[in-house]
């Protein structure tokens, strides 16, 4: 089964793509923001400043979800290489997929990392099919 973290900027339709991919893979879908406690979600939306421990608390929750689920797709904004490596250190077989939109930001996946970069397109089904095909070929 697949443990997928689907990353991308807001213009890449990450949540919509993640939900469609999870349905295609018959996997559980989780919006990564739901892993944050409510006060931290408010900080994330800019209602107050995030604190350094927010990121580590969220990464712990992400790792727990990935370890417990045999098949799951979690969506999130761009993650740094350090954050991706922290997840990989505790979760076997996790695959990071980066959706690249017009306004992509963050630290892209590099050649030495397991994972895929996929350009988003106008057709959601084409993007989902491409990701599913890449996961199957692994």
C-alpha positions as CSV (number, residue, x, y, z in Angstrom):
1,X,0.0,0.0,0.0
2,X,1.0,3.6,-0.3
3,X,1.9,6.3,2.3
4,X,2.0,9.5,0.4
5,X,2.6,13.1,1.4
6,X,1.3,15.4,-1.3
7,X,2.9,18.8,-1.0
8,X,2.4,22.0,-2.9
9,X,1.5,25.7,-2.9
10,X,-2.1,26.8,-2.7
11,X,-2.4,27.4,-6.5
12,X,-1.6,23.7,-7.1
13,X,-5.0,22.4,-5.9
14,X,-3.2,20.1,-3.4
15,X,-6.3,19.2,-1.3
16,X,-8.5,18.4,-4.4
17,X,-5.7,16.4,-6.0
18,X,-5.0,14.6,-2.7
19,X,-8.7,13.6,-2.2
20,X,-8.9,12.3,-5.8
21,X,-5.6,10.4,-5.4
22,X,-6.7,8.8,-2.2
23,X,-10.0,7.7,-3.9
24,X,-8.0,6.3,-6.8
25,X,-5.6,4.4,-4.5
26,X,-8.4,3.4,-2.1
27,X,-6.5,5.1,0.7
28,X,-7.5,7.3,3.6
29,X,-7.3,11.0,2.9
30,X,-6.1,13.5,5.5
31,X,-5.8,17.3,5.1
32,X,-2.5,18.0,6.9
33,X,-4.0,21.1,8.6
34,X,-6.4,18.8,10.5
35,X,-3.3,17.3,12.3
36,X,-2.9,20.7,14.0
37,X,-4.7,21.4,17.3
38,X,-7.2,24.3,16.9
39,X,-5.0,27.0,18.5
40,X,-2.2,26.1,16.1
41,X,-4.6,26.2,13.1
42,X,-5.5,29.7,14.0
43,X,-1.8,30.6,14.2
44,X,-1.3,28.9,10.8
45,X,-4.0,31.1,9.3
46,X,-2.2,34.1,10.5
47,X,-4.4,35.0,13.4
48,X,-1.4,35.0,15.6
49,X,2.3,34.2,15.2
50,X,3.4,30.5,15.0
51,X,5.7,29.3,17.7
52,X,8.7,27.1,17.0
53,X,7.2,24.0,18.6
54,X,4.2,24.1,16.2
55,X,6.2,22.6,13.4
56,X,7.6,19.7,15.6
57,X,4.2,19.0,17.0
58,X,2.7,18.8,13.5
59,X,5.6,16.6,12.3
60,X,5.0,14.2,15.2
61,X,1.3,14.0,14.3
62,X,2.1,13.4,10.6
63,X,4.6,10.7,11.5
64,X,2.0,9.0,13.7
65,X,-0.7,9.0,11.0
66,X,1.8,7.7,8.4
67,X,3.0,4.9,10.7
68,X,-0.6,3.8,11.7
69,X,-2.1,3.8,8.2
70,X,-1.3,1.2,5.6
71,X,-2.7,3.4,2.8
72,X,-3.0,7.1,3.3
73,X,-2.6,10.4,1.4
74,X,-1.8,13.5,3.5
75,X,-1.8,16.9,1.9
76,X,0.3,19.8,3.0
77,X,2.0,23.0,1.9
78,X,5.7,22.8,0.9
79,X,8.0,21.0,3.4
80,X,11.7,21.7,3.8
81,X,14.2,19.0,3.2
82,X,14.9,18.8,6.9
83,X,11.2,18.2,7.6
84,X,11.0,15.5,4.9
85,X,14.1,13.8,6.2
86,X,12.7,13.9,9.8
87,X,9.6,12.0,8.5
88,X,11.6,9.5,6.5
89,X,13.7,8.8,9.5
90,X,10.7,7.3,11.3
91,X,8.4,6.2,8.5
92,X,9.2,3.4,6.1
93,X,8.1,3.6,2.5
94,X,6.7,7.2,2.7
95,X,6.7,8.9,-0.7
96,X,6.7,12.6,-1.1
97,X,5.0,14.0,-4.2
98,X,5.4,17.7,-5.0
99,X,2.8,19.4,-7.1
100,X,4.3,22.3,-8.9
101,X,2.0,25.1,-9.7
102,X,2.5,28.7,-11.0
103,X,3.4,30.0,-7.5
104,X,5.5,27.1,-6.2
105,X,7.5,28.0,-3.2
106,X,9.6,26.1,-0.7
107,X,12.5,23.7,-1.0
108,X,11.9,21.3,-4.0
109,X,12.6,17.6,-3.9
110,X,16.1,16.9,-5.1
111,X,17.4,14.1,-7.2
112,X,18.8,12.1,-4.2
113,X,15.3,12.0,-2.6
114,X,12.7,9.3,-3.2
115,X,9.7,11.1,-4.6
116,X,8.2,12.8,-7.5
117,X,7.7,16.3,-8.8
118,X,4.5,16.6,-10.9
119,X,3.4,19.8,-12.7
120,X,-0.2,20.5,-12.1
121,X,-2.4,20.9,-15.2
122,X,-5.9,21.9,-16.0
123,X,-7.2,18.4,-15.9
124,X,-7.3,16.9,-12.4
125,X,-7.7,13.4,-13.7
126,X,-4.5,13.6,-15.8
127,X,-2.5,14.7,-12.7
128,X,-4.0,12.0,-10.5
129,X,-3.4,9.3,-13.2
130,X,0.2,10.5,-13.5
131,X,0.9,10.3,-9.8
132,X,-0.8,6.9,-9.5
133,X,1.3,5.6,-12.4
134,X,4.5,6.8,-10.8
135,X,3.6,5.2,-7.5
136,X,2.8,1.9,-9.2
137,X,6.1,1.9,-11.1
138,X,8.1,2.3,-7.9
